[in-house]
Amino acid sequence: MAAYLPHKLKDVIATANRLHMIQVDLAEETDQVRREQLNEEIERTLAKIVPEQRRAFLEELRDRFPCWEKTLAGGPQAAAAVEHTATSQNQLNDPEFLVEKLAGVVSSLTEAKKQLLVEKLRESGLLPDIGRDWPQSCSKRLQKIMSLSDETEITSDHIAQLIAMMFDFVTKLDPLIWSTWRKVSPRSSIRFTGDLKEVMLGAISQKKDLSECQAMLEKLRCLTAGIVSAFGQAGNQFTRYYMSKFSPSQISSMVDMEGGTKIWEAREVKYWRKYIELANSLNDASSENEIMDQITKYAESLMKGLGR
């Protein structure tokens, strides 16, 4: 009789492991139940093996799981006792056996039970302690900023993904905002102070102080708010400028201040002449400059208020 092929011994080992698990699971059951379950498992396995290799398979299995023969032969009580006290105990100390056992039942567990098992594995050190490598002060600050309850678990993997998204957003927004500001107000006292992306990377690698990064982020926040709000007010600001310069009352005041009105010349004529004079100075370039100037004034005043 040919020996069972070495490359197929893994089937023998897997079957022996399954038989061990059945013995452990059914240790409190009757002899008949154990015998039936072992018998069914072996029959299912033999059905997958070609007839000429079955005897060799059973001999290999007997060497690795000697109790199955006793169980099938009518001595289940003694076999179960030996198995439970010796072999089963050894298997319970085998990590691979335990993992295989757990994997076999995990699909039937509730989410709460799964979470409990994960927590126990973390406590044992087998799983990384995700989300608990944050300093307590950092966790408290995140909970406060994000309005999270104390029960909310802050996991490092999700925070890392969020940081990556925010980093990408901020480092793309920064050059866009400063480029816009230079076009709107090239002579403004609010100047570009450096590459925010470089400073943030320096802060991450601890080559830059966090206070420098915080100051630049605060400046970007104020500048962004100022520009967005100023553009929203641009129409209203320009209307006020136009009315202050071209309104009838303003033109009348300007004419009266200039004086020199001739007796025979109607005042309305001089008013119209003054309006034409002012209107001739209004063109695309001057209008754009005035709008930009109004945006700059509004944005700077708003930024000063936000920066306090």
Sequence and secondary structure as in RCSB ss.txt:
>XXXX:A:sequence
MAAYLPHKLKDVIATANRLHMIQVDLAEETDQVRREQLNEEIERTLAKIVPEQRRAFLEELRDRFPCWEKTLAGG
PQAAAAVEHTATSQNQLNDPEFLVEKLAGVVSSLTEAKKQLLVEKLRESGLLPDIGRDWPQSCSKRLQKIMSLSD
ETEITSDHIAQLIAMMFDFVTKLDPLIWSTWRKVSPRSSIRFTGDLKEVMLGAISQKKDLSECQAMLEKLRCLTA
GIVSAFGQAGNQFTRYYMSKFSPSQISSMVDMEGGTKIWEAREVKYWRKYIELANSLNDASSENEIMDQITKYAE
SLMKGLGR
>XXXX:A:secstr
     GGGHHHHHHHHHHHHHHHHHTTTS HHHHHHHHHHHHHHHHTTS HHHHHHHHHHHHHH THHHHHHHT 
HHHHHHHIIIIIHHHHHT HHHHHHHHHHHGGGS HHHHHHHHHHHHHHTSS  TT  S HHHHHHHHHHTT  T
TS   HHHHHHHHHHHHHHHHHHHHHHHHHHHHH TT S      HHHHHHHHHTTSS HHHHHHHHHHHHHHHH
HHHHHHHHHHHHHHHHHHHHHSHHHHHHHHHHH    TTS HHHHHHHHHHHHHHT  HHHHHHHHHHHHHHHHH
HHHHHHT 
